[in-house]
Amino acid sequence: MKSPRNHRAYWAFLGHRLSGLALGIFLPAHFYVLGLALDQRARMDAFLKFADMGAVKFGEWGLVLLLSIHMCFGLRLLALELLPWSSARDARLSWISWGGALSLFVGVIFALGVI
């Protein structure tokens, strides 16, 4: 018998949950930096110089990838809950592949600097 944790739907659930947690952890730092832009111009300029480093750029790519994973797998969940399907299994499996492919596509486009 196949383990329920070794299934594409489980991995989609895990990707959605972990990307949401990571984005939730990132939000306070994001709001802090936005606050710097409003109140402390010199510290914001120093942060922008820091943000030009390669590791930080890689982190930005990771955030965009997390955001697209969270969005695609969240849309999959909405489709499963709100749309009529002849079989939930067909919908569950087909949306996982498309969501993962779209997330990778968005990550590659961002890495190439198109957006």
MOLINZI-V60627 format. One record per backbone hydrogen bond with DSSP energy under -1.0 kcal/mol. NH is the residue of the N-H (numbers start at 0). CO is the residue of the C=O. Records with the same first field share a line. If there is no record, write none. Layout:
NH: CO, CO
This chain:
5: 2
10: 6
11: 7
12: 8
13: 9
14: 10
15: 11
16: 12
17: 13
18: 14
19: 15
20: 16
21: 17
22: 18
23: 19
24: 20
25: 21
26: 22
29: 25
30: 26
31: 27
32: 28
33: 29
34: 30
35: 31
36: 32
37: 33
38: 34
39: 35
43: 39
44: 40
45: 41
46: 42
47: 43
48: 44
49: 45
50: 46
52: 49
56: 52
57: 53
58: 54
59: 55
60: 56
61: 57
62: 58
63: 59
64: 60
65: 61
66: 62
67: 63
68: 64
69: 65
70: 66
71: 67
72: 68
73: 69
74: 70
75: 71
76: 72
77: 73
78: 74
79: 75
80: 76
81: 77
82: 78
90: 86
91: 87
92: 88
93: 89
94: 90
96: 92
97: 93
98: 94
99: 95
100: 96
101: 97
102: 98
103: 99
104: 100
105: 101
106: 102
107: 103
108: 104
109: 105
110: 106
111: 107
112: 109
113: 108
